[in-house]
Amino acid sequence: MSSTFKSNSTRLSFSVVVIVSALGWVGSAVARPPYRSNFFDAYPSAVGTVLDNVPSHSTHCGVCHYDFDGGGALNPYGLAVQATDHSVAAILSLGGGDHDGDGFSNDVEITDTVNYINTPTFPGLTPANVGSAFNVNLADIQDYLVPSQGGDVTPPVVTVIAPNGGQMLVANASTTVQWTATDVDSGVAVVNLYVSLDGGATYAPVALALTNSGSYTWFPANRPTTQALFLVEAIDNAFNPGEDTSDSVFTVASPAGGIVPTTLRDFDMPGTQPFEAAVLNPPSSCTPCHGGYDPSAEPAFNWSGSMMAQAARDPLFEAALAIANQDAPDSGDLCLRCHISRGWLQGRSVPTSGKQMLASDKSGVSCDLCHRLVDPIQDVANPAQDTGILADLSFGPPDTFGTGMYVVDPTGARRGPFVDADSGHTVLVSPFHREAALCGTCHNVSNPAFEKDANGVYVPNALDAPASSFHANVIGPVERTYSEWLNSHYNTPQGVYAPQFGGNLDYVASCQDCHMRDVTGQGCILDPPVRDDLPLHDMTGGSAWLPTLLPILHPGDPLVDPVALAAGAARARYMLQNAADVRVGQQGRTLSVTVVNNTGHKLPTGYPEGRRAWLNVKFFDQTLTLVGESGAYDPNTAVLSHDAEAKVYEIHPVTAGIPGLPDGTEFHFVLNNSVAKDNRIPPRGFTNAAFADFGGAPAGYSYADGQYWDQTAYGIPSEATSAEVTLYYQSTSKEFIEFLRDENFTDTSGQKMYDLWNNYGKCPPELMAQFQLALSPPVPGDMTGDDYVDVTDFMMFRDCMTGPNAPYAQGCAPADLDFEGDVDMRDFALFQIGFTGPDTDPPTAPVALAATGGRGFIGLDWDDGGADVAGYRVYRSTIPGGPYDPVSVTLIPISEFSDTTVLPGATYSYVVTAVDPSDNESAPSVEASATTLGGAFAHVESIDLAIDDQGGGNKFAVATVTILDEFGLPAAGADVTGTFSGRFTGNFTESTDANGVAVFIDGPRNGNTDYGYCVDTVVHGTLTYDMASNIETCDTYP
C-alpha cells in the first residue's frame, strides 16, 4: 500500500551522505584563498541573501562547505571551485554546471529570481546531502536547496514491494529490498530505508540518502522477531516526504551456528548508535593542514605510523574477529566499534564480520573520531552543547568508560584541549581530551555477555538482551589497561617520575603523557603558536613487528605509509626498551633476577591472547660455552621452552562452564570467563582489592599490595662463570597463531595471518632489557649454595659419603671435592679445611639514601648494596633520629620504595637496612627526611579569559583558572567558585583537575562580549585558601 509521510519521532529528520573532502590550499600557505569574497564578487546579487547570511549563522561559508563555519569537507559545488584557481572568472565559468545534480544549473540557482520563488538556492546542497551540513540550523536552509516555482506540496508516491509481509528472513544473510517511488512535480531526491522490529511502534534506519534505484541489498541484523515491518521513505526536491510500509509483518530468524547462540542484542551498549552521528571525515581532510611540515611534531605523520591508524587493517584483528563471530554470533560488533568506527557509525557493521565495510571506512581510530568524542559524564566544564547531545542519544549515554561506548558530536565540530586554538573549523574546548578516560573508551574492553555474580564468578547473562550494567567491575573482563592505570600511583596529581616517556614532562600521570608525549612544535601548517606541550600524535604501544608488514599487505594504499610505519616501529622499540628494568645479583649458587615494571599498567597489558614477556637466562663457562639456559626460544620454530625455572609473564583466560567447550579451553576470547594464570607485573600503586574489583587480580600467582616488581631465582650450574639475562617481549605467540589458523572455518583470515607470521619472521621477540654478570666461583664444600660451609653443609656432606671408588648419588657432586668421582675421606679432609661456620656477617649498610616528597607519597632511592644482599627493610619515624618503625613487611628486592601511608604536609625521616640471604641485617643507613608536598595553602596562580565563538551569534565566555599550592604544585580537587560580570553574569563552582585547572563557561551571548571574572573562594580538602598569595584574583576580557 502507498501512503503519504507521517511524522515519526523515532526516525531521523535529515539524510546523511558520505562526504568526499579535500582542501585546495596545501603547502606553505598561511591563509585561505579568498573563496568567499570572490564568489560574491562574481555574484553580487547574492550578497545579503541566504547564501550570505541565515538567522543561525551570519557570514557563513555554506556555499562551498558542509561546515558553515568553513574548512573541512566541501560540498559538490565547493569541490568544483576548489579545482579551479579560485578567481572570479573561474567561478563564473562554473555557472552552466549542475554540480549538486538537482537538475538546475549553478547560474539558475544563484541568479534566477524571476522564474522561481525561493532563489537563490545553494548550488552545492540538495535534500539528499543537506543532512551533512552542520553549524547551521537546518530549518534555516531547507527551503533553499532546489529552485521551486511554488505549488509542489504533493509527496512522492511510494510502494514497498519486498519485504512486504509473510517472509522468513535469516539474519546476517543478504536479501533484496524493492520499492517504487515516483514524483511527477519535482522528482525524487533521496530515499531512506527503515525497519521496525516491534510491529511499527518504533523504526530504526537501515540506509539513508540512497538514490531512487528501486532496490537495495540488505543484511537484517540478528535481532530475531516475528513482528518486523519495512518502511521506505522518499523525499522530493521540494522537500515533501512520502512513505510506505510492508503490508504485514515478516520474521527475522537467527542464523545457525555459534557455540553460544548470542544475538546482536547481547552486545547492545549505550552511547552514539549507528546513524546518530554525521559521517566521520576521512584523514585526508585533516592532513593538508596537520601534516607535511614537521615529522617530529606534526599529527599526520606520527598518527599514520601508529597501529591506531592501522586498526582496521590489522590482520591479527581480522583473524580474531572471525573466531569471535564463530564462537558467539554478532560478538564482532564489540571489535568493529573501535577498529572500524567510521563504518560502524554508518550502519555497515551488519553482518559483524565487517564484509559491508567500505575501503573508505578503513581509517582505523581516526582524527575525526577522537576529536569529536564527547565526555559521556556531564560536567559543566565541558562544552555547553554536550547537554543536548547526551540527551538526544536513543540508548542514553554510558555512565562509564570502555568497550567502544563512545559519544560522537553529531554536528561535526572538532574538540581539543587548548583554549587559545584558532582554526578554520569549529573547535570546542574539551577538558575531556586531556583525560585518560578518553583513552579508556577503547582500551578497557569488557564482554557484556558475562556478568560477575555474588561469588565473583563470571556467568552468562540472559541471551538476546543487553547487559544490566556496563561497568568494568560488573561485566566480563577482556582488556583492562585503563582500569589498571586508574588504580595505580600514576593516577595521582603528581604522577610518577618517568622522563623517558614524558617528552617535555618529567612526571607522567595520564595515558596521554606517555603515549602522546609533550613535544615542542606546532599543531598545523598555518603558523600557529609554538607549544612546549604539543601532544605528539604517535600513540605508540608495543607493536614493532606488524607495522613494517602492512605495506606488504597493502601496497599503494595512501593510508599505509612505509616511512611513517617504520618510524612507528622504532618508537615501539624505544617504548619497550624503557618499560622495565632488569636487576641481577648472585647469592651463593643462586642467580636472583628482579624485573621492575616502569609502566602505568600491567607488564605486559592489552589484548590477552598470545601476548607475553619472558626471561631468558643463559649461563656460560670460562670458554663462553653455553652450559645452562632457561626460557630458551627457537627463532626457526618460534617455540618457547617452558623449563622448570622459566618465567613467562602472561595471562591465560579460559572458559569455565561453557557448553560445548571443556573447562580450561584457551584463546576463545569472547567465551573466556575465567583466568587460569595472570602473573603479569602490576604497576606502582597496585592493591589486590582494587584489581580484584575490576577482574584484574593476579591468578595462580601473588603480588603484595604496592609491589610493582617480580623476583625469580635460578640455580647456577657448577661450571658457570658468567650469566646473561634478557627480558623479551612478543606481541603474539606461535600457539595463538596456529589456533587462529586451525579454528577459522568461516573465511581465510586465520590462514592469511598464519602465512604472514610464517613468512616474515614469526613475530620475532623484542629485546626489552639485558644484563651480563660475572659469577663468583662456588665455595668448596658449600652444599647449600649460600657461600658458607657450616653444620648444615656437613649434614648434607655426610649423607653423600660413599667411600673410595663408589659413585655418589644425584645431587652430591658438590661433595666430590677432589673430583675423583666418589665422596670419601679425602673429600672430607678438604671439607674440613673449607669449613667456615654459619654466615654471621651482616652486609654493608645502604648508602646514598635520598627521600623526595610528593603529594600523597614519599619516594626513596639508594645505591644497590652488592651481591650479598637479598633485600632491604625500610624504617620510618616522624621524629628526626628515631625511634623508627618498619614500613615494609616483606623484603624489598630493589633499591627504591614509595611510601604512600603518609599525610599531606608532614615530615618523615627514614633509614634503610640491607638483609643478606642468611637474614643478617646491616646497620641502618644515614637518615634521610622529606616532607610530603601539598603543603598547607592554595592560591590562584592565573586566570585566562577567552571567547568561544561557535557561530550563529552563540558566543561563550571561557575562564580558565589555575590553583597551585605554595610549592607550585597543582591543587587537584579544589572547589573553585567564581563570578562573571559585564556581558556574562553567571556564578559557578568547578573542581580543579589533576593539573590544578578549573574551566568555567558562561553563555551563549551575542553582540558585545566584554566581560570580567573574579575568583570568590577556593575550598580544598587539605589546603587552606590563601587569598593574599594570589597572583591574580580578577581579570577582564579583552
N, C-alpha and C positions, 0 to 999 in steps of 0.2 A: 504494500500500500504506500502511497505517497502522501506527504503532508508538508505543511509549512513549518518553519522553525518555531520551536517552543523554547523559551528560556530555561536553562538548566544550570543551576549554580555549581554542579559537580564537574562541569566541563570548562575548559579554558576559553577565554574570551577572544584571544587572538592567536593566529597561527605563528609558528616559529619555523624558520628555514635555516639550512646550513649556509653560513656566510663564508665566502672566499674573500680574504682580506689581503691587502698589500699596501705598502707605503711607497710613495714615489720620491721620497727625499732622503734616501740613504746616503752614506758617505760622510763628508766632513761638514755638512750643512749645520748651521746653528739656529735656523729659523725656518718656518714652513714657507713654501711658495704661496703667493697671495691668491690661493684658490677663490676665497670668498669675495674679496674685493674685485677680482677680475670677472667673476660671474655677474656681479651686479653692475659692473661697467658694461658688460655685454648685454645685460637685460635690465636697463634702468627702471623699466615699468614694474619690475618685481620688488623694488625697494618698498618697504612698508607693508608688503603682503605677508601671507603665511609662510612664504619662502624666506622671509627675513625675520619675522617675529611671530610667536604664538604666545598665548597667555602664560603658559607654564615655562617658557624659555625664550627670552629676548635674544636677539642677535645670535641665533643658533647656527649650527653647521649641518643641519639635517638635509640640505640639498644633496650633499655628497656622502655624508657619513650616517651609519646607523646610530652611532653615538651622537646625540645632538650637541654635546659639548665639543665635538670634533675629535680627531685622532682615531686610531684603531681601524676597525673594519669599514670598508667602503661599500656603498650600495652600487647597483649596476651602473647608474649614471656617474657616480664618483669614480668607478673603475675606468670608465671611458675617459673622463677628464684626466685622471692620473696617467693615462697612456699618452697624453699629448705634452706639449711644452708649457701648458697651463696659461697660455696667453689668451687675451680677449678674442683674437682671431681664431685660435684653436677651439675655444669654447663655442663660438658661433658656428664653426664648421660642423659641430655635432648636432646642430638643430634638426636635421632631417632624420636622425636616428630615433629608434624606439627601444632604448636600452633596457627598460623595465618590462617590455613585452606586453603592454596593456592595450596595444592597438592604436596608440596616439603618438605622434612624433614629439620630440622634446620641444620644438618650437610651438606646437599647438598647446601642449601642457603649460608652457610658461607664458605665452603671449596672447592666445586666442580667448579674449574675454567677451567676445561678441556672440559666438555661437554656443557657448557653454555657461552654465550658471555658477559654477564653482571654481573656475580657473582664476589664477594659476594653480596648478596642481604639481605635486612633487614628481619630477621626471625620473626618479630612481626608486619610488615606492609604489606598491600596489597592495590590495588586500592580501595577496599571497605572501608578502615578505614584511609587512608593516609590524608584525609581531616581534621582529628582530630589532626594532628601534627602541632606544632607551634614553633616559634622562630627558624625557618629554612625556606629558600626559597624552596618551594615545587618542583620547577623546578630542584633543585639540586639532588633530591632523587627519582623522579617519574619513572626514568628508572631503578631503583634498588630495585624494590619491589618483583617481581616474576622472578625466573630464566627463561631465554629465550635462545633458540638456534638460534634466528635471523630469519628473513624472514616472521614473522607474522605481516603483515600490513593490513590484512583483518578485517574489523569491524564486529561485530555481526550483524546478520540479525534479524530485529525487525518487528513485525506486531501488530498493535493495533487492538484488537477485539471489545472492548467496553470501553467507548462510541465512536462509530465510525461515528457518524453523524445522525442527524434527531431526536434524543431523546429529550424528555422533562423531565429534572431532577428538583426535588424540593430541594431547598437549605436547608441545615441543616439535610436532611434525607439521610440515607445511600444508596449508590449504589456501585455495584461491577465493578471495573476496571479490564479488562482482556487483556492479551497480550501473545505473544510468543517471545522468544529471544533465538537464538542459535549461537554458535561459535564453529566451528569444530577444530580450531587450538589450542587455549589456554583456551577456556571455558569462560563463562560469569562470571565476578567477582561481578558486582554490577548493580542494576537497579535504575534509578532515574525517578520520575514522575513529569510532569509539566502541567499546564493548561494555556491557553490563553483565555482572555475574549474579545479580540478585533480582532478576525479573524486571529491570528497568528503574529500580529505586535510585541507583547511582550509576554513573558511567565513568570510565577511565579511558584516556586516549590510547589509541593503538598506533596511529601515524597521523602527522599533521602536515599541512601545506603541500599536499600532493597535487599533481596535475590531474585533470579530469580524464584519466586514461580508461576508466571503466573497470579496472581490475588491480588487485594488489595481492602479493604473496604474504600471507600472514602465518606466523607461528604462535598459536594460542599458548599463553603461559600456563604452567602446571598449577592451576588453581581450580581443581575439579568442581564442577557444578552441573546441575540439571536445569538451571534457570538462566541460561545465557541468552542475551539479545545483542544484535549488532546494529549500530547506528551509523549512517553515512550522512554527513553534513556538507552541503555545497554553498559557497558564498559567491555572489556575482560581483561584477565590477562596480555596482552601486552599493555594495556592502549589504545587500539583502541576503539573509541566510535561509536556506531551506533544508529539510532533512527527511529521512525515512528510517524506520527501524524494521527489524525482522518481523514477519507476520506472527511468528510464535517462537517459543523458546527452543533452544537446542542444548546439547550436552557437551561438556568438555571433560574428557576422562584422562586420568593419569596414565603415562606410558608404563610399559612393563620394565622391569629391571630394578637394580639397586639392592644393596644388602639391607638397607633400611629404607622403607618407602616414604621418604620425605617429599614434600611439595614446596613450591616457592613460598607459600605462606609461612613455612617453618623458618624462613630466612628474611622475612619482612622486618624492617627495623626503622626507627624514627629518622628524621632528617629530611632533606630535599629528596623528593621522589622523581622518577623519570618524567620528563616534560614539565617539571616545575621550575626549571631554570632555563634562561636563554642558552643558546649554543655556546660552548666554550670556544673562544678564539684559538686558532692554531698558533703554535710557537712562532711561525713565520710572521705573524702580525706584531710580534714583540722584538724580534731580532734586529730589524733595521735601526731601532733606536738604542736597544740594550745589548748590542753586540758589534763585533767588528772593529773595536778600537783599543782594547786592552785585555788580552787573555789572562793577565794576572789578577784582574779585579772584576771584569765585566760579568754580568749574569749569564749571557747567552752561551759563551764558550764553555764555561765551567758546568753549567746545567747540562749541556748536551753531552758532556763526558761522564755524567753520573748514571747510575742504574735507575734513578728516579725517571730520567728521560727515556730510558730503555725498558721501563717496567712492562710495557705491552709486547715487547719483542723478546723477552727473556724466555729461552726455550725450556729452562727448568720450570718456570711458572706454567708454561703451556702443558708440559707433561704432567705436572702435579694437578693441574686443573682437570685434565681428562680423568685421572683416577678419582678425584673428589666427586665428579659428576656420576661416575660409575658406582661409587660406594653409596652416595646419598644424592639422589636426583635433585638438581637445581641448587645444590650447595655451592656450585661455582659462582653463584651470584655474590657470595662473600668476597671472592677474589676480584671479580670484574669491577666492583665498586671503586677500588683504588687503582688497579693495574690498567684499566681501560675506562676511566671515568667519563671521558667525552662521549663514548658510545653508550655507556650505562645511563647517563642523564638523558640521552635522546631515545631511550626505549629499545636500543638494539642489543640488549643483554638477554633476550629470549630467542633461541634456547641459550642456556647458560654455558654452553661450550664456546660461545663467542663467535660462532660462524656467521652471524649477521653483521659483525663489526666491519666498518669500512677502513680502508687504508688510512684515511684522514683521522680516524679515531685512535690510531696507534701512536699517540704523542705522550703516552705514559702519564706520570704525575706532572702536569704541565704548568706553565706560568699562570695561565688564566684560572686554573683550578685553585691553586694555592692563594693567589692574590684576589680571589673572590670569596674565600672562606669567611663565614660569619661565625662569631662566637655563639655557640648554641645556648650558653648560660647568660641570661640577661644581666647587663651591668651598665650603669649609667655612663661609664667611661667609654663605652662603645658607641659607634655612630648611631644617631637618633633613629635612622631608618630601620635599625635592626628590630625594633619592637614590632613593626608591621610585618617585616619579613618572617619573623618567627611565628607570628600569629596566623599567617596565611598558609603555613605548612599543613598539608592534608593529614599527615601522620603525627604532626606535632614535632617539636624539637627534641633531640636527645637531651637527657639530663646527666650525661657522662661523655667521656671522650674515648673513641675507639671504634674498631670494626667498620671503618668507612662510613660512619654515620655523620657525614658532613652536611653542613648547611651552606648553600651556594647563593650568593647575591644574584637575584634574577634580573636586576637592572643592568648588569654588566659592569658596574662601577668597580674599579680596582682598589684594593686596600693595601696599606703598608704602615710601617711603624713611625715614619718621620712626619713631624708636624709641619716642617718647612718645605715639604716636597712641592715642586712646581712642575706641572705636567700638561701635555696637550690633551690628556683624557682625564676624566673624573677620578680623583684619588680621595679616598676616605681614610682618615687617620684611625688606625686599628691597633689598640694595645694588644689584642689577641695575637698579632703577628710577631710579638716578642716572646710569647709564652710557649713553653714546652708542650702545653696542652694541644696546640695546633698540630704538632708532630704526632701526638698520641692518637689523632684521628685515624691514621693508617698504621701506626706502629704499636697498637695494643689490640691484638686481634683475638676475638672470642668466637666461640661456636654456640649460637643461640639454641641449637638443638639439644643441648645438655644444660642442666641446672644443678647446682650444689644442694644436696639435701641436708637435713639436720645433723647428719653424721659426717658431713664434709665429703660425701661421695657424689660424683657427678653422674646423674641418672638422666635418661632420655626424657625430654618434655613430651607433652601430648602432641601427636602428629597433626599436620595440616592446620597449624595455628601458631601465631607468633609467641615468643617467649614472654613471660610475665615481667621480666626485668632485663635490662641490657647492661648492667654494671659488671665490671671485671671481677668483682668479688662474689658474683652470683652465677653467671653462665660460664660455660666450659672454656678453659684457657687453651689458646693456640700459641700466640706470641705475647709476651708481657714486657717488652722493652720499656714502654712508658711507665708502667707500674713499678718496675724495678728502679727507674730513676726517681719516681715520685716518692718512694720510700727509702731514699738514700740520702747521704750527707750532702750530695751535690744540690739537692733541692732545699737549699738554705740561702738566705740573703747574700752571704759572703761566698758561697760555693766552696770549691776545692782548688788549691794551688796546682795548676797544670798548664804552664806557659807553652808546653809542647803542642797543645791542642788549640789554645785560645787566640792565636794570631797576635793582635794588639792587646789582648787581655792576658793577665797573669792568672786570674782566678776565673773558673768556669762554673756556671750554675745551671744552665739550661741546655737542652738538646742543641739549640742554635749556636751556643757559644763554642761547641766543639765541631759540629758538623756543618756549620756555616760561619766559620771563624771570622772575627773582625779583621779587616784589612784596610789599607789606605787607598782610596781611589774614588772614582766617580761612577754613579749608577746608570748613566746613559751617555749618549754621544753628543748631547746638546749643551755641553759645558756647564753642568750643574755644579754645586759646591763639592769640593774635595772633602771627603769624610774620612775620619780615622776609625769610625765604627761601621763601615760599609760591610754588610754581611756577604761573604763570598758564597755565591750560589752553587757550590760544588757538591754539597750534601753527600760527602764521602762516607762510605762504610768500609766493609772488609772485602769487597769483591774485586780481586785483582786478576782473575783468570778470564772470566766470561766477557768482560768489556772488550778485550782485544779480539775476540772471536766474532763479535757481532758484525763487523764489516765483511767478514767472510760469508756470513749467512745472508746479509742484506746489502750486496754491492750496489752502489749508486743511489741508495736511499739518502735523501738530503738530510734526514734527521739522524743518520748514523755516520758521524764524523770520526774517521780513524785517528786523527791527531788529537781531538778532544778526548776520545776514549782511552788512548794511550796515556794521556796526561791524568785522566781519572784513575787508571790502574796504578800509576806511580803514586798518586795521593793515597790510594788504598793501602799500598805497601808501607808508606810512611805512617799511616794511622795504625796499622798492625804492629809495626816495629816500636811504637811508643805506647801500646796498650797495656803492656805488662813488663815487670821487672823479674828477672830470674836471679836468685841468690843461692850460692852453692857453698857448702862447708863440709869438711871432713871431721867426723867424730869417731876416732878409732878406725875400725874397718867398716864403717857405715858412711855413705855419702848422703848428706842431707840437702834436699833441693826445695827451695821455697819459691812459689810463684805469687807475685803481688799483682792484684787487679788494679790498674790505673784508670779504668773507665767508670762511667756513671751508671752502669748496668751490669748484668752478669757477664762473665767472660767464659765462653762466647755467649752472645744473645741472639735474638731474632728468630727466624724460621727454624723450627727444631730439627727437622728430619735431615740427617746426613751431615749436619754442621758440627765440627768438633775442633778441639785443640788438644795436643798431647805433648808429653815429654819424651824426647829421645835421649837416652843416656848411653854413652859409649865409654868403655874402659880400654886402655892401651898399655902394653908393656913397654919396656925401655927401648925396644926396636920399633915402636909405634905400630906393632901388630895388634889388631883388634882381638881382645881376649874376653869381652863380655858386652852385651848390648841389651837394653830394654826399650820397648817401643820402636822396634825396627820397622821401617817402611820400605817396601819394594816398589820403586817407581815404574818398573816394567809391568807389574801385575796390579798395582795400586792396593796391595794387601798390607794392612797394618797388623803387626803381630800383637797378640794380647797375652804376653808372658805374665808370670805371677806378680811381678813388680810394676807392670805397665800402669801408667796413669794417663787416662784419656778423659778430658773434660767435655761432657756432652749431656744431653737429655735424651731419654728413651721413653717417649709417650707410647702407651699401649692401649689396647682395647680390654674391657672387662665387662662381661655380661651382655655382649652384643650377639644376638642370634646370628648363626652362620659363620662366626669367626671364633677360633679358640682364644681363650683369655691369654693376654700377653702378646698378641699379634702386633707387629710394628708397622710403621710407615703409612698407615691409613689415617692421615691427619684429621680428616673430617669425622672419623668414627672414634678417634682416641678419646678416652675418658678417664684414664689413669696414668700414672707415671711410675715406671719401674726403676728408673735411675735419673737423678739430676744432681751431679756433683760440680756443676759449673760454679765458678768462684763468684760470690756476691760482691756488690760494691761497698764502698765506705758508707757507714751508717746502717748497714743491714741489721734487721732483727727478725728472728724466726716468726714471731707472732704476726708482724706486718706482712711478710711474704706469704705466710700460710693463708692469710685472709684473701689474697687475690690469686691463689693457686700457684704460687711460685716458690714454695718451701723446698729445701733440699729433699731428695728422695734416695734412700739407700746410702746415704752419706750424711755427715753432720758438720755444721759450722756454728761456732758460738756467736752470740749476739756481738755485733761490732767487728767481726772477722771479715777481712777482705783479702785474705791470702790463704794459700794451702801449702802444706809441707809434706814431703814424701821422702822416705828412707830407702836407700838402695845398698845392698851388700856389695862390698868391694872385693873383686877376685884377688886371690893372694899374689898373683904375679903382676897386678896392675900398678903402673907408676904414674898414670895421668888419666884424667877424665874430661869428657866433653859433653856438656848438657845443652840441648837445643829445644826450645819451645816452638812447635809448629802449629799452624792453623790451616784448616782445609774447609772450603765452602761446601763441598758435598763429597760423600763417600762412595766407594765402589758398590757397597751393599744397597744404597738408596738408588743409585743409577740403574743397577740391574733390576731392582724392584719396579722402577718406572717402566723399564722395557718389558718385563715379563708380565706385569699385571694389566698393561694397557691393551684393551681389545676393541675400543671404540674408534680409535684413529691411529695415526702413526707417530704421534708426538713423542711417545716413550722411546721408540726406536730411533727417532731423529736425535733425541737427547743423548742416547747411548752412543750413537755413531760419532756425534760431535765430541763427546767425552773420550771415546776410544781413539779417535784420530788426532786429537790435539792435546796430548799430554796427560790425560786422565786427571784433570784438575790438580796439578802438582801442589804439594804443600807449600805454604808461605812461611818463611822464617820470621818469627816474632822476636826472639831473643836467643843469645848464645853465650855460654860461659865455659872457659877452659880452666882446669885446675891441676897443678902438680900434686901428686899424692905422697903422703908420708909412708915410708915402708912399714910393714907390720912389726910389732914388738914381739920378739921371740918368746913363746910360752903364753902369749895373750890369747887364751881360748875364747873369751867373751867379746873380743874386738873393741875393748874400751881403752886401749893403750896402756893398761896396767896389768901386772901379773900378781894376783893376790890369792887368797884362800879359795875363792870361787873358781879361779882358773885351775888351782891344784886339784879340786874335786873332779873337775872335768878331765884333767890330765890323767888322774888315777884311773878313771873309768875307761880310758883309751889304752892303758898298758896292755901289751900283748906278749912281751918277751922277745928275745932275739929271733930274727928271721920269720916272724909270724906277721902276716899282713894286718894292718889296722882297719878298724871299722870305718864306715862312711861318716864323714864329719870330723874325723880325728887327724886330718892332715896337719893342722897347726901344732899337734903334739910331736910330730916327727921332726925334731929339731936338727938332727944330723942328716936328714934326707936319705936314710938307708931303707926306707920302705917298711919300717916297723917302729914300735914305741917300746923302748927298753930302758935299762938303767943308764945307758949313755945319754939318752934323751933326758932322763930325769936329772942327771948331773948338770946338763945345760939349763934345764928349767930352774934349778936352784940358783944358778949364777944370775939368772934374769929376774928372780923374784923381787918385786918392788913393794909389795903390800898394797892396800887399797888406796884409791885416789882421795887424798885429804886436802889437796891444794886447791884453793878457790881460784877462779880466773881473775884476771886483772879487771879492776873497776872500769866501767864505761867512761869515756872521755868526750869532751866537746858537746855536752848536753845543752840543747837550746830549746827554749819554750817560746811559743808565739801565740798570743791571744787572738781569738776570733770571736765572732758573735755566736754564742752558744757552744763554743768548744775552745780547747787549748791544744795546739799541736806541739808534739815533742819530737825531737830528732837528735840522734847521737851517732858517734862513729861505731862501725862494726867492731865487735870485741875479739875477733880472731877465731881460729879453728876450734878452740876448747870451750866454746860457748854453745849451749843447747838452746838458750833463750834468755829473756830478760824479764825482770819484775819492775813495775812502776809503783812508786810510793808518792803520796801527796800529803800536804799539810796546808792549813790556812794561816799558819804562823811561820815566818821565816826561821829556819833552823830546826823545825820539827816541834813535837813528835809527828811521825809520818804514819799514814795508814795505807795499806795496799789498795791499788786501784784495779789492777787486773787479777783475776782469779787464776787463770792459766798462764803458762809461759808465753811470752810474745816472741816469735822466731825472727822478727825483723827489727831493725834499729829505728823504728818510728812508731808513734802511737798518737791517737786522737782521743782526748778525754772529753766526753760530751756530758758528763754528770757534773756540770758547773753552773753557776749562777751568773747573770749579767753584771758587769761592773765589779766583779770580785777578783781578788788577787790570790793566786795559789802558788805554792812552792813545791818543787818536785826533785826527787832523786831517783836514779835508776841503778839497779844491780844486775850483774851478769851471773848466770847459773850454768854450771857445766853438766855433762851427762851423768855425773855421779851425784848431782843435786848439791854440789858445793856452791855456795853463794858468795859473790865478791863483796868487798866493801862498797858502800854507796858512792855514786858519782858525786862530783861537785854539784851543789844545788843550783837549780835554775828556776826562775819565777816569771810569771806573766799574769797580766790582767785581761780578763775577757773584755772584748770590745763591746761597744754599745753604750758604754758609759751611763751617765745619768740624765743627759739633757738632749733635746732635739730643737732644731731651728729651721727656718725657711732659708734654703740656700739660694733658690732662684724662682722667679715667676716669668714664664714666657707666654705671651699672648699672640693669638693669630686669628684669622678669619678663614673658615672653611666655606667657600662659595660653591654650592652644589648646583647652581643654575636655577633659572626659573624664579628668581627672587628669593631663593632659600639660602640664607646666609647664617652660619652658626659661629658663635664665639667659642674659642678653644683656649682654655687656660691650663698650662702645664706647670705644676708646682713640684719642686724637688725638696724633700725633707731629709736632712742629714743629722747625725749626732756630732758631738764635739770632736770626734776623731776623724770626721769627714766621711764616715761610712753611712750607707743608706739606712734610713729608719723605716724598714719594711713593716707593713701592718699598722701604720699610723692612720687614724681617722682625722682627715683634714676638712674643716668647714670654711667655706669662703663665700663671698657675695659679689655678684656682678652689679655694676652701676652704669648709668648712661642709657644707651640703646638697649642693653640687656640688663635684666633686673633679678635674675634667679639667685637663690641661696641653696647651696648643695653641700652635702658631706660625701667625700670619697675616701677610699682607703689606698694607701701607697702600695706599689708593687715591690718586687724584690730589689729594684733599683732605687727605692725611695720616692718614686714618681707617682703622683696622682693627676689625673686628667679630668677637667671639668668642661662640660659642653652645655651651652645655652642657645636657644633659638627654636625655630628659624625666625629671622627678621629680613626685611628688605630695605632698600634705600641706604641711608646713612648708617654706618656701623661703628661709630666711635664709642668706646666703652672703657670702663675701668674694672679692676678686680682687686679685692683685698682678701687676705687670709685672716679669718676671725679667730680660729683656735685650732690647736693640734692636740689630739689625745692619743697616747701610746701606752701599751701595757706596762712597759718598764722604764720609759723615758719621760722626763718632765719637759713640757714646752717652755723654752727659754726665749721669750719674745725679744729680749734685749740683744740676743745674739743673731737675730735675723739679718741676713744680707739685704733682703728687701721684704717688705710686708704687703705693699701695694704696687700696682703697675697700671699703665694706661695704654690703649691702642687707638690710633697708631703711635 
